[in-house]
């Protein structure tokens, strides 16, 4: 499932019970690694598929239009890939939500000089 940032909170995810879900996203940061939000999100059944999605999408991802309209434009803004492992869980207020597995390793990807570099995320 691919969800834009605008529709991410409005989408109804499929409940998968105990099945692990790998959420891949292209995230927007501004300043000193401050994550502002997601530009795009896709869920996959395996880490390999999630990595492949980030590797395909990050090089062609673009800033949302509002970033260029900031007083400093795109200065200090950056895009990066991210993978989290977790489950879908029912939520009384939001329906079904993604619950990250806090014990599972996550991954961040940066695009440096045209090459994707993966690192474990905290």
Secondary structure, DSSP 8 states (H G I E B T S, - for coil): -EEETTTTTT------TT--EEEEEEEEEETTTEEEEEEEEEEESSHHHHHHHHHHHGGG----HHHHTSTTTTTTEEEEEEEEEEEEEEETTTEEEEEE-TTS-EEEEEEETTEEEEEEE-
